[in-house]
């Protein structure tokens, strides 16, 4: 073989090796680093910011790569579907997701699982829940029950006119909290059906507000126009509670209505301390995400998939405890907000 031919052969071998290396890197396998995906409803809600923080902290500790994505708004299923596809193509061994549309996301989840990707729902059950490998979440029905029981203990036998500031129709986390609240208050039959909000005769107004503070303020204004004597307000989350409080204060009725909520974020607990919210059910998104990352890493290393439901806990936080209702004080809430 001539020297020119030898040089040409060497170049070809080098190019081939480079191409193989690039392909391996593209699949995330050249270094052996595990890739985990996290998809949240939005990247602006503090709840999901804390969830991302928990996932990143656990990913860093485990030495794995974390890919993140979020919808443009709460309810943005299309962006979440695209994110699942992108993460599968990037070689993710597992995907953690809080689904914006708990039914519409199912086909994309099923495609990912068919390719060997472990999919774990965080916070929000899919519909059906069996569409994912596992669920790490607060028991949202219990969270609703807790604030319902608190409200009943606080209001006693006083006649109530209830306003419910809900999430979006049909979203499982919202339905479960709504139904749990009415069950806890004792105004409706207990039901953990994830598809249908129950109703009660003393609910004079129910408005969706997508968990958004400004929309919740508008929703509460609508409710006050419908019935200015509302004296008990259930809210899906604390931004909604603060929106409702603003509407009540503007109407000069902030002391006439008891507001209860769910989430237990730091700003929400501060609102309990400030007297704007009477009580809130605290949940722990950082724990949900960190436990989810651990599960994916275990699957990637040992082939072991988690399954079923893992309850990550819920605690009632209030500055004014009521007899017969288990609760923790505001300091506990501030020390553990979204931990």
C-alpha positions as YAML, in Angstrom:
chain: A
units: angstrom
residues:
- id: 1
  name: UNK
  ca: [0.00, 0.00, 0.00]
- id: 2
  name: UNK
  ca: [1.32, 3.45, -0.92]
- id: 3
  name: UNK
  ca: [1.97, 6.07, 1.76]
- id: 4
  name: UNK
  ca: [-0.90, 8.13, 0.31]
- id: 5
  name: UNK
  ca: [-3.26, 5.15, 0.69]
- id: 6
  name: UNK
  ca: [-2.11, 4.58, 4.26]
- id: 7
  name: UNK
  ca: [-2.80, 8.22, 5.14]
- id: 8
  name: UNK
  ca: [-6.24, 8.03, 3.48]
- id: 9
  name: UNK
  ca: [-7.11, 4.87, 5.41]
- id: 10
  name: UNK
  ca: [-6.05, 6.49, 8.68]
- id: 11
  name: UNK
  ca: [-8.22, 9.51, 7.98]
- id: 12
  name: UNK
  ca: [-11.21, 7.30, 7.20]
- id: 13
  name: UNK
  ca: [-10.74, 5.36, 10.44]
- id: 14
  name: UNK
  ca: [-10.48, 8.59, 12.41]
- id: 15
  name: UNK
  ca: [-13.66, 9.99, 10.83]
- id: 16
  name: UNK
  ca: [-15.52, 6.74, 11.53]
- id: 17
  name: UNK
  ca: [-14.42, 6.77, 15.16]
- id: 18
  name: UNK
  ca: [-15.49, 10.38, 15.52]
- id: 19
  name: UNK
  ca: [-18.90, 9.61, 14.04]
- id: 20
  name: UNK
  ca: [-19.40, 6.72, 16.46]
- id: 21
  name: UNK
  ca: [-18.38, 8.91, 19.37]
- id: 22
  name: UNK
  ca: [-20.77, 11.66, 18.32]
- id: 23
  name: UNK
  ca: [-23.60, 9.15, 17.98]
- id: 24
  name: UNK
  ca: [-22.90, 7.77, 21.43]
- id: 25
  name: UNK
  ca: [-22.83, 11.25, 22.95]
- id: 26
  name: UNK
  ca: [-26.11, 12.04, 21.27]
- id: 27
  name: UNK
  ca: [-27.68, 9.06, 23.04]
- id: 28
  name: UNK
  ca: [-26.15, 10.05, 26.36]
- id: 29
  name: UNK
  ca: [-24.26, 6.77, 26.63]
- id: 30
  name: UNK
  ca: [-20.61, 7.64, 26.01]
- id: 31
  name: UNK
  ca: [-20.14, 8.86, 29.56]
- id: 32
  name: UNK
  ca: [-22.76, 6.57, 31.03]
- id: 33
  name: UNK
  ca: [-24.55, 9.53, 32.60]
- id: 34
  name: UNK
  ca: [-28.21, 8.94, 33.40]
- id: 35
  name: UNK
  ca: [-30.72, 11.45, 32.06]
- id: 36
  name: UNK
  ca: [-33.92, 12.32, 33.94]
- id: 37
  name: UNK
  ca: [-36.71, 14.56, 32.64]
- id: 38
  name: UNK
  ca: [-38.97, 16.89, 34.64]
- id: 39
  name: UNK
  ca: [-42.05, 18.47, 33.04]
- id: 40
  name: UNK
  ca: [-44.16, 20.89, 35.09]
- id: 41
  name: UNK
  ca: [-47.39, 22.73, 34.31]
- id: 42
  name: UNK
  ca: [-45.59, 26.08, 34.24]
- id: 43
  name: UNK
  ca: [-42.16, 27.39, 35.22]
- id: 44
  name: UNK
  ca: [-43.56, 30.49, 36.98]
- id: 45
  name: UNK
  ca: [-45.81, 29.08, 39.72]
- id: 46
  name: UNK
  ca: [-43.70, 28.98, 42.93]
- id: 47
  name: UNK
  ca: [-44.96, 25.45, 43.58]
- id: 48
  name: UNK
  ca: [-43.30, 24.19, 40.41]
- id: 49
  name: UNK
  ca: [-40.22, 26.33, 40.97]
- id: 50
  name: UNK
  ca: [-39.75, 24.48, 44.27]
- id: 51
  name: UNK
  ca: [-40.39, 21.15, 42.54]
- id: 52
  name: UNK
  ca: [-37.67, 21.92, 40.00]
- id: 53
  name: UNK
  ca: [-35.33, 22.93, 42.82]
- id: 54
  name: UNK
  ca: [-35.87, 19.59, 44.54]
- id: 55
  name: UNK
  ca: [-35.28, 17.64, 41.33]
- id: 56
  name: UNK
  ca: [-32.11, 19.56, 40.50]
- id: 57
  name: UNK
  ca: [-30.68, 19.14, 43.99]
- id: 58
  name: UNK
  ca: [-31.26, 15.38, 43.90]
- id: 59
  name: UNK
  ca: [-29.92, 15.11, 40.32]
- id: 60
  name: UNK
  ca: [-26.73, 16.94, 41.32]
- id: 61
  name: UNK
  ca: [-26.29, 14.70, 44.35]
- id: 62
  name: UNK
  ca: [-26.74, 11.57, 42.22]
- id: 63
  name: UNK
  ca: [-24.52, 12.85, 39.39]
- id: 64
  name: UNK
  ca: [-27.27, 12.60, 36.78]
- id: 65
  name: UNK
  ca: [-28.41, 15.01, 34.08]
- id: 66
  name: UNK
  ca: [-31.75, 16.75, 34.54]
- id: 67
  name: UNK
  ca: [-33.74, 18.00, 31.55]
- id: 68
  name: UNK
  ca: [-36.60, 20.37, 32.37]
- id: 69
  name: UNK
  ca: [-39.57, 21.73, 30.46]
- id: 70
  name: UNK
  ca: [-42.92, 23.36, 31.25]
- id: 71
  name: UNK
  ca: [-46.13, 24.46, 29.64]
- id: 72
  name: UNK
  ca: [-46.56, 28.08, 28.62]
- id: 73
  name: UNK
  ca: [-49.64, 28.22, 30.87]
- id: 74
  name: UNK
  ca: [-51.61, 25.92, 33.16]
- id: 75
  name: UNK
  ca: [-53.53, 23.69, 30.75]
- id: 76
  name: UNK
  ca: [-50.95, 23.74, 27.94]
- id: 77
  name: UNK
  ca: [-51.00, 20.07, 26.95]
- id: 78
  name: UNK
  ca: [-49.32, 20.56, 23.55]
- id: 79
  name: UNK
  ca: [-46.08, 21.84, 25.07]
- id: 80
  name: UNK
  ca: [-45.98, 18.95, 27.52]
- id: 81
  name: UNK
  ca: [-46.47, 16.40, 24.73]
- id: 82
  name: UNK
  ca: [-43.58, 17.98, 22.79]
- id: 83
  name: UNK
  ca: [-41.44, 17.92, 25.93]
- id: 84
  name: UNK
  ca: [-42.07, 14.18, 26.43]
- id: 85
  name: UNK
  ca: [-41.08, 13.46, 22.82]
- id: 86
  name: UNK
  ca: [-37.92, 15.57, 23.10]
- id: 87
  name: UNK
  ca: [-36.87, 13.91, 26.35]
- id: 88
  name: UNK
  ca: [-37.42, 10.42, 24.96]
- id: 89
  name: UNK
  ca: [-35.29, 11.33, 21.94]
- id: 90
  name: UNK
  ca: [-32.62, 12.72, 24.27]
- id: 91
  name: UNK
  ca: [-32.31, 9.35, 25.98]
- id: 92
  name: UNK
  ca: [-34.11, 10.03, 29.25]
- id: 93
  name: UNK
  ca: [-34.48, 6.89, 31.36]
- id: 94
  name: UNK
  ca: [-37.39, 8.40, 33.24]
- id: 95
  name: UNK
  ca: [-39.73, 11.38, 33.06]
- id: 96
  name: UNK
  ca: [-41.43, 13.10, 35.98]
- id: 97
  name: UNK
  ca: [-44.54, 15.07, 35.04]
- id: 98
  name: UNK
  ca: [-47.29, 17.22, 36.53]
- id: 99
  name: UNK
  ca: [-49.87, 16.91, 33.78]
- id: 100
  name: UNK
  ca: [-51.79, 20.00, 32.70]
- id: 101
  name: UNK
  ca: [-54.47, 17.93, 30.97]
- id: 102
  name: UNK
  ca: [-54.67, 14.64, 32.81]
- id: 103
  name: UNK
  ca: [-56.53, 12.82, 30.02]
- id: 104
  name: UNK
  ca: [-54.98, 14.36, 26.90]
- id: 105
  name: UNK
  ca: [-51.43, 13.60, 28.05]
- id: 106
  name: UNK
  ca: [-52.05, 9.85, 28.30]
- id: 107
  name: UNK
  ca: [-51.22, 8.85, 24.66]
- id: 108
  name: UNK
  ca: [-47.84, 10.61, 24.85]
- id: 109
  name: UNK
  ca: [-47.12, 8.95, 28.19]
- id: 110
  name: UNK
  ca: [-48.02, 5.54, 26.77]
- id: 111
  name: UNK
  ca: [-45.67, 6.03, 23.81]
- id: 112
  name: UNK
  ca: [-42.82, 6.92, 26.15]
- id: 113
  name: UNK
  ca: [-43.43, 3.89, 28.36]
- id: 114
  name: UNK
  ca: [-43.57, 1.63, 25.30]
- id: 115
  name: UNK
  ca: [-39.98, 2.71, 24.59]
- id: 116
  name: UNK
  ca: [-38.84, 1.68, 28.04]
- id: 117
  name: UNK
  ca: [-39.02, 5.09, 29.70]
- id: 118
  name: UNK
  ca: [-40.31, 5.12, 33.28]
- id: 119
  name: UNK
  ca: [-42.96, 7.82, 33.71]
- id: 120
  name: UNK
  ca: [-43.87, 9.08, 37.18]
- id: 121
  name: UNK
  ca: [-46.65, 11.58, 37.86]
- id: 122
  name: UNK
  ca: [-45.93, 14.22, 40.50]
- id: 123
  name: UNK
  ca: [-48.68, 16.03, 42.42]
- id: 124
  name: UNK
  ca: [-51.41, 15.48, 39.81]
- id: 125
  name: UNK
  ca: [-52.78, 11.99, 39.00]
- id: 126
  name: UNK
  ca: [-53.29, 11.18, 35.35]
- id: 127
  name: UNK
  ca: [-56.71, 9.97, 34.24]
- id: 128
  name: UNK
  ca: [-56.56, 7.03, 34.52]
- id: 129
  name: UNK
  ca: [-53.92, 6.97, 37.24]
- id: 130
  name: UNK
  ca: [-52.64, 3.66, 35.81]
- id: 131
  name: UNK
  ca: [-51.41, 5.48, 32.68]
- id: 132
  name: UNK
  ca: [-48.12, 6.16, 34.51]
- id: 133
  name: UNK
  ca: [-45.80, 3.78, 36.31]
- id: 134
  name: UNK
  ca: [-46.26, 5.55, 39.63]
- id: 135
  name: UNK
  ca: [-47.63, 8.64, 41.39]
- id: 136
  name: UNK
  ca: [-45.79, 10.67, 44.03]
- id: 137
  name: UNK
  ca: [-48.22, 13.20, 45.46]
- id: 138
  name: UNK
  ca: [-50.18, 14.66, 48.30]
- id: 139
  name: UNK
  ca: [-53.50, 12.95, 48.79]
- id: 140
  name: UNK
  ca: [-55.41, 15.90, 47.36]
- id: 141
  name: UNK
  ca: [-58.75, 14.62, 48.58]
- id: 142
  name: UNK
  ca: [-57.34, 14.50, 52.12]
- id: 143
  name: UNK
  ca: [-55.89, 18.00, 51.68]
- id: 144
  name: UNK
  ca: [-59.36, 19.27, 50.81]
- id: 145
  name: UNK
  ca: [-60.94, 17.37, 53.67]
- id: 146
  name: UNK
  ca: [-58.55, 18.92, 56.17]
- id: 147
  name: UNK
  ca: [-59.49, 22.49, 55.31]
- id: 148
  name: UNK
  ca: [-63.15, 21.50, 55.08]
- id: 149
  name: UNK
  ca: [-63.05, 20.07, 58.61]
- id: 150
  name: UNK
  ca: [-61.22, 23.15, 59.82]
- id: 151
  name: UNK
  ca: [-63.79, 25.48, 58.26]
- id: 152
  name: UNK
  ca: [-66.65, 23.50, 59.80]
- id: 153
  name: UNK
  ca: [-65.03, 23.64, 63.24]
- id: 154
  name: UNK
  ca: [-64.41, 27.37, 62.87]
- id: 155
  name: UNK
  ca: [-67.90, 28.21, 61.58]
- id: 156
  name: UNK
  ca: [-69.80, 25.85, 63.85]
- id: 157
  name: UNK
  ca: [-73.54, 25.86, 63.23]
- id: 158
  name: UNK
  ca: [-73.52, 29.29, 61.61]
- id: 159
  name: UNK
  ca: [-75.31, 29.31, 58.23]
- id: 160
  name: UNK
  ca: [-72.75, 29.56, 55.44]
- id: 161
  name: UNK
  ca: [-72.77, 30.75, 51.88]
- id: 162
  name: UNK
  ca: [-69.77, 29.19, 50.17]
- id: 163
  name: UNK
  ca: [-67.79, 30.45, 47.20]
- id: 164
  name: UNK
  ca: [-65.44, 27.95, 45.54]
- id: 165
  name: UNK
  ca: [-62.54, 29.29, 43.51]
- id: 166
  name: UNK
  ca: [-61.55, 26.20, 41.54]
- id: 167
  name: UNK
  ca: [-58.84, 25.15, 39.07]
- id: 168
  name: UNK
  ca: [-59.92, 24.08, 35.57]
- id: 169
  name: UNK
  ca: [-62.93, 21.82, 34.96]
- id: 170
  name: UNK
  ca: [-61.99, 18.14, 34.96]
- id: 171
  name: UNK
  ca: [-58.39, 18.48, 36.17]
- id: 172
  name: UNK
  ca: [-57.93, 15.73, 38.74]
- id: 173
  name: UNK
  ca: [-56.04, 17.70, 41.40]
- id: 174
  name: UNK
  ca: [-58.72, 20.40, 41.36]
- id: 175
  name: UNK
  ca: [-61.62, 17.96, 41.44]
- id: 176
  name: UNK
  ca: [-60.14, 16.02, 44.35]
- id: 177
  name: UNK
  ca: [-59.49, 19.13, 46.45]
- id: 178
  name: UNK
  ca: [-62.97, 20.53, 45.67]
- id: 179
  name: UNK
  ca: [-64.72, 17.30, 46.59]
- id: 180
  name: UNK
  ca: [-62.52, 16.78, 49.63]
- id: 181
  name: UNK
  ca: [-63.39, 20.22, 50.99]
- id: 182
  name: UNK
  ca: [-67.13, 19.64, 50.70]
- id: 183
  name: UNK
  ca: [-66.76, 16.19, 52.23]
- id: 184
  name: UNK
  ca: [-64.74, 17.59, 55.13]
- id: 185
  name: UNK
  ca: [-67.25, 20.35, 55.72]
- id: 186
  name: UNK
  ca: [-70.02, 17.79, 55.68]
- id: 187
  name: UNK
  ca: [-72.08, 19.40, 52.96]
- id: 188
  name: UNK
  ca: [-71.69, 16.63, 50.38]
- id: 189
  name: UNK
  ca: [-71.22, 12.89, 50.12]
- id: 190
  name: UNK
  ca: [-67.57, 11.83, 50.20]
- id: 191
  name: UNK
  ca: [-66.29, 11.02, 46.71]
- id: 192
  name: UNK
  ca: [-62.80, 10.57, 45.31]
- id: 193
  name: UNK
  ca: [-64.04, 10.55, 41.73]
- id: 194
  name: UNK
  ca: [-61.35, 12.46, 39.81]
- id: 195
  name: UNK
  ca: [-63.59, 13.60, 36.96]
- id: 196
  name: UNK
  ca: [-66.58, 15.40, 38.47]
- id: 197
  name: UNK
  ca: [-66.91, 18.20, 41.01]
- id: 198
  name: UNK
  ca: [-69.70, 17.48, 43.49]
- id: 199
  name: UNK
  ca: [-72.16, 20.22, 44.40]
- id: 200
  name: UNK
  ca: [-73.82, 21.26, 47.63]
- id: 201
  name: UNK
  ca: [-76.87, 23.45, 48.37]
- id: 202
  name: UNK
  ca: [-74.89, 26.04, 50.36]
- id: 203
  name: UNK
  ca: [-72.37, 26.60, 47.53]
- id: 204
  name: UNK
  ca: [-73.70, 29.82, 46.01]
- id: 205
  name: UNK
  ca: [-70.89, 30.32, 43.51]
- id: 206
  name: UNK
  ca: [-68.14, 28.18, 41.91]
- id: 207
  name: UNK
  ca: [-65.70, 29.74, 39.47]
- id: 208
  name: UNK
  ca: [-62.57, 28.36, 37.75]
- id: 209
  name: UNK
  ca: [-59.50, 30.61, 38.01]
- id: 210
  name: UNK
  ca: [-56.65, 28.31, 36.86]
- id: 211
  name: UNK
  ca: [-54.77, 28.82, 40.12]
- id: 212
  name: UNK
  ca: [-53.97, 32.39, 39.05]
- id: 213
  name: UNK
  ca: [-54.16, 35.29, 41.51]
- id: 214
  name: UNK
  ca: [-55.54, 37.91, 39.10]
- id: 215
  name: UNK
  ca: [-58.12, 35.49, 37.67]
- id: 216
  name: UNK
  ca: [-59.12, 34.48, 41.18]
- id: 217
  name: UNK
  ca: [-59.70, 38.12, 42.10]
- id: 218
  name: UNK
  ca: [-62.01, 38.48, 39.09]
- id: 219
  name: UNK
  ca: [-63.74, 35.20, 39.97]
- id: 220
  name: UNK
  ca: [-64.34, 36.37, 43.53]
- id: 221
  name: UNK
  ca: [-65.72, 39.69, 42.28]
- id: 222
  name: UNK
  ca: [-68.14, 37.71, 40.11]
- id: 223
  name: UNK
  ca: [-69.19, 35.63, 43.12]
- id: 224
  name: UNK
  ca: [-69.78, 38.74, 45.26]
- id: 225
  name: UNK
  ca: [-71.97, 40.19, 42.53]
- id: 226
  name: UNK
  ca: [-73.95, 36.96, 42.56]
- id: 227
  name: UNK
  ca: [-74.25, 36.92, 46.37]
- id: 228
  name: UNK
  ca: [-72.70, 39.68, 48.50]
- id: 229
  name: UNK
  ca: [-73.30, 37.67, 51.70]
- id: 230
  name: UNK
  ca: [-70.69, 34.98, 50.99]
- id: 231
  name: UNK
  ca: [-68.96, 34.17, 54.27]
- id: 232
  name: UNK
  ca: [-66.82, 31.11, 53.47]
- id: 233
  name: UNK
  ca: [-64.35, 30.89, 50.59]
- id: 234
  name: UNK
  ca: [-62.59, 27.72, 49.43]
- id: 235
  name: UNK
  ca: [-59.63, 28.27, 47.10]
- id: 236
  name: UNK
  ca: [-57.68, 25.74, 45.04]
- id: 237
  name: UNK
  ca: [-54.33, 27.29, 46.01]
- id: 238
  name: UNK
  ca: [-52.85, 30.27, 47.83]
- id: 239
  name: UNK
  ca: [-52.44, 32.62, 44.85]
- id: 240
  name: UNK
  ca: [-56.20, 32.10, 44.38]
- id: 241
  name: UNK
  ca: [-56.74, 32.78, 48.09]
- id: 242
  name: UNK
  ca: [-54.84, 36.06, 47.88]
- id: 243
  name: UNK
  ca: [-56.81, 37.06, 44.80]
- id: 244
  name: UNK
  ca: [-60.05, 36.32, 46.63]
- id: 245
  name: UNK
  ca: [-58.84, 38.27, 49.65]
- id: 246
  name: UNK
  ca: [-58.08, 41.31, 47.48]
- id: 247
  name: UNK
  ca: [-61.60, 41.21, 46.02]
- id: 248
  name: UNK
  ca: [-63.13, 40.92, 49.48]
- id: 249
  name: UNK
  ca: [-61.00, 43.76, 50.83]
- id: 250
  name: UNK
  ca: [-61.90, 46.00, 47.91]
- id: 251
  name: UNK
  ca: [-65.56, 45.31, 48.71]
- id: 252
  name: UNK
  ca: [-64.95, 46.02, 52.42]
- id: 253
  name: UNK
  ca: [-65.72, 42.39, 53.32]
- id: 254
  name: UNK
  ca: [-62.30, 40.99, 54.23]
- id: 255
  name: UNK
  ca: [-63.44, 40.41, 57.83]
- id: 256
  name: UNK
  ca: [-66.79, 38.94, 56.83]
- id: 257
  name: UNK
  ca: [-65.51, 35.77, 55.12]
- id: 258
  name: UNK
  ca: [-63.27, 32.90, 56.18]
- id: 259
  name: UNK
  ca: [-60.77, 31.87, 53.48]
- id: 260
  name: UNK
  ca: [-59.20, 28.40, 53.41]
- id: 261
  name: UNK
  ca: [-56.75, 27.03, 50.88]
- id: 262
  name: UNK
  ca: [-54.27, 24.32, 49.86]
- id: 263
  name: UNK
  ca: [-50.51, 24.25, 49.12]
- id: 264
  name: UNK
  ca: [-48.58, 25.59, 52.11]
- id: 265
  name: UNK
  ca: [-46.04, 27.63, 50.18]
- id: 266
  name: UNK
  ca: [-43.93, 30.18, 52.06]
- id: 267
  name: UNK
  ca: [-45.96, 33.18, 50.87]
- id: 268
  name: UNK
  ca: [-49.17, 31.29, 51.60]
- id: 269
  name: UNK
  ca: [-48.12, 30.49, 55.16]
- id: 270
  name: UNK
  ca: [-47.11, 34.14, 55.59]
- id: 271
  name: UNK
  ca: [-50.66, 35.04, 54.51]
- id: 272
  name: UNK
  ca: [-51.95, 32.75, 57.26]
- id: 273
  name: UNK
  ca: [-49.70, 34.57, 59.72]
- id: 274
  name: UNK
  ca: [-51.00, 37.93, 58.42]
- id: 275
  name: UNK
  ca: [-54.62, 36.83, 58.88]
- id: 276
  name: UNK
  ca: [-55.54, 36.84, 55.19]
- id: 277
  name: UNK
  ca: [-56.01, 33.06, 55.05]
- id: 278
  name: UNK
  ca: [-57.45, 31.15, 58.00]
- id: 279
  name: UNK
  ca: [-55.83, 27.81, 57.25]
- id: 280
  name: UNK
  ca: [-54.05, 25.94, 54.48]
- id: 281
  name: UNK
  ca: [-53.16, 22.32, 53.79]
- id: 282
  name: UNK
  ca: [-49.40, 22.16, 53.30]
- id: 283
  name: UNK
  ca: [-47.92, 19.77, 50.76]
- id: 284
  name: UNK
  ca: [-44.32, 19.04, 49.83]
- id: 285
  name: UNK
  ca: [-43.38, 19.37, 46.13]
- id: 286
  name: UNK
  ca: [-39.63, 19.36, 46.77]
- id: 287
  name: UNK
  ca: [-40.01, 15.92, 48.33]
- id: 288
  name: UNK
  ca: [-42.16, 14.70, 45.43]
- id: 289
  name: UNK
  ca: [-39.50, 15.68, 42.90]
- id: 290
  name: UNK
  ca: [-36.48, 14.43, 44.84]
- id: 291
  name: UNK
  ca: [-38.13, 11.06, 45.48]
- id: 292
  name: UNK
  ca: [-39.04, 10.89, 41.79]
- id: 293
  name: UNK
  ca: [-35.45, 11.46, 40.70]
- id: 294
  name: UNK
  ca: [-34.25, 8.77, 43.12]
- id: 295
  name: UNK
  ca: [-36.76, 6.32, 41.62]
- id: 296
  name: UNK
  ca: [-35.58, 6.99, 38.06]
- id: 297
  name: UNK
  ca: [-31.92, 6.60, 39.05]
- id: 298
  name: UNK
  ca: [-32.72, 3.27, 40.73]
- id: 299
  name: UNK
  ca: [-34.51, 2.14, 37.56]
- id: 300
  name: UNK
  ca: [-31.60, 3.19, 35.36]
- id: 301
  name: UNK
  ca: [-29.03, 1.43, 37.56]
- id: 302
  name: UNK
  ca: [-30.94, -1.63, 38.72]
- id: 303
  name: UNK
  ca: [-33.88, -1.99, 36.34]
- id: 304
  name: UNK
  ca: [-36.28, -1.64, 39.27]
- id: 305
  name: UNK
  ca: [-39.47, 0.34, 38.55]
- id: 306
  name: UNK
  ca: [-41.59, 1.90, 41.24]
- id: 307
  name: UNK
  ca: [-45.33, 1.41, 41.02]
- id: 308
  name: UNK
  ca: [-48.56, 2.56, 42.62]
- id: 309
  name: UNK
  ca: [-49.08, 5.61, 44.79]
- id: 310
  name: UNK
  ca: [-46.63, 7.17, 47.25]
- id: 311
  name: UNK
  ca: [-48.25, 9.66, 49.64]
- id: 312
  name: UNK
  ca: [-45.80, 12.52, 50.25]
- id: 313
  name: UNK
  ca: [-47.86, 13.92, 53.13]
- id: 314
  name: UNK
  ca: [-50.06, 16.89, 54.02]
- id: 315
  name: UNK
  ca: [-50.28, 19.06, 57.16]
- id: 316
  name: UNK
  ca: [-52.91, 21.61, 58.17]
- id: 317
  name: UNK
  ca: [-51.31, 24.97, 58.99]
- id: 318
  name: UNK
  ca: [-53.19, 27.64, 60.95]
- id: 319
  name: UNK
  ca: [-52.65, 30.43, 63.49]
- id: 320
  name: UNK
  ca: [-56.02, 29.66, 65.07]
- id: 321
  name: UNK
  ca: [-56.30, 25.93, 65.81]
- id: 322
  name: UNK
  ca: [-59.72, 24.35, 66.22]
- id: 323
  name: UNK
  ca: [-60.65, 21.58, 68.63]
- id: 324
  name: UNK
  ca: [-60.77, 18.17, 67.02]
- id: 325
  name: UNK
  ca: [-58.74, 19.16, 63.94]
- id: 326
  name: UNK
  ca: [-55.07, 18.21, 63.86]
- id: 327
  name: UNK
  ca: [-52.88, 21.13, 62.83]
- id: 328
  name: UNK
  ca: [-49.44, 22.73, 63.13]
- id: 329
  name: UNK
  ca: [-48.68, 26.38, 63.83]
- id: 330
  name: UNK
  ca: [-47.40, 29.05, 61.48]
- id: 331
  name: UNK
  ca: [-43.78, 28.63, 62.54]
- id: 332
  name: UNK
  ca: [-43.90, 24.95, 61.58]
- id: 333
  name: UNK
  ca: [-45.41, 25.97, 58.26]
- id: 334
  name: UNK
  ca: [-42.67, 28.53, 57.58]
- id: 335
  name: UNK
  ca: [-39.94, 26.05, 58.57]
- id: 336
  name: UNK
  ca: [-41.31, 23.37, 56.25]
- id: 337
  name: UNK
  ca: [-42.89, 25.35, 53.42]
- id: 338
  name: UNK
  ca: [-42.71, 23.15, 50.35]
- id: 339
  name: UNK
  ca: [-39.80, 21.16, 51.75]
...
